[in-house]
Amino acid sequence: MSVKLYYFDARGICDPIRMILTYGGIEFDEIRAPVDTFPPNLPTEIKSKCRWGQVPMVEFDGKSLNQSLAITRYFAKKANLVPQDIYEAALCDEYVDAVRDLMAPWYVAVMENDEQKKQEKIDEARKATKTRFLDVFESIVKLNDGKHLVGKSLTWADIYLAYIIQHFEILLGVNIASEHPTLKTLSENVLNEPNIKKWIDRRPKTKY
Ligand SMILES: N[C@@H](CCC(=O)N[C@@H](CS)C(=O)NCC(=O)O)C(=O)O
């Protein structure tokens, strides 16, 4: 399988795809558009290839796939990171959707350029996400096996959550799971999984 992955020169919503491809031993080539502004502009030659005018997009076997979660889930299936049981698979979908909802207030802080206001936005994001998302995720993992969100082995939902915790730590210098020891451990375990670590060690060091 030869995979061509289009995105910006950034981690963004694409790095979980790269982590899962590496975890699954699926080789991929990347087309990385430059990030000169934030938010960045997608060059027309890439935009025109994408069904919805946005990246990430992948091409393989003469086909293309768009929308980050569809792509992430597709390669997660290939890499055996989606449970066979359809309820457990749907729980993974639910948790990934919740991680995406959790991201919104943190991105407000990322977009703020004034340092004092950024700190206020970080505090607001902490308040907005603590009880609604992070406490809930913490108790889901505790009530499960203490190590995973779903079942007893790694799924793409664990990878998504761990990735987002790390992403905002890099972007904002804050550990969004600092008050959630179980999530902190889950995240460290996922990011230290040897094949996932392989990607983290080799990925370009980008701001976003
Ligand atoms: N729902 C889409 C959102 C994709 C998206 O927002 N892509 C941004 C980069 S993170 C993009 O292509 N921006 C350039 C543009 O819209 O021209 C997904 O999850 O893939």
The ligand as an ORCA input file, in Angstrom:
! r2SCAN-3c Opt
* xyz 0 1
  N     -13.537     18.744      9.241
  C     -12.244     18.797      8.597
  C     -11.575     20.125      8.921
  C     -10.312     20.255      8.104
  C      -9.610     21.577      8.324
  O     -10.096     22.461      9.079
  N      -8.471     21.698      7.668
  C      -7.700     22.901      7.741
  C      -6.307     22.585      8.322
  S      -6.424     22.002      9.982
  C      -7.466     23.439      6.325
  O      -7.419     22.687      5.353
  N      -7.314     24.767      6.204
  C      -7.037     25.403      4.960
  C      -8.269     25.904      4.267
  O      -9.404     25.753      4.772
  O      -8.103     26.509      3.204
  C     -11.376     17.612      9.041
  O     -11.525     17.184     10.205
  O     -10.583     17.133      8.231
*
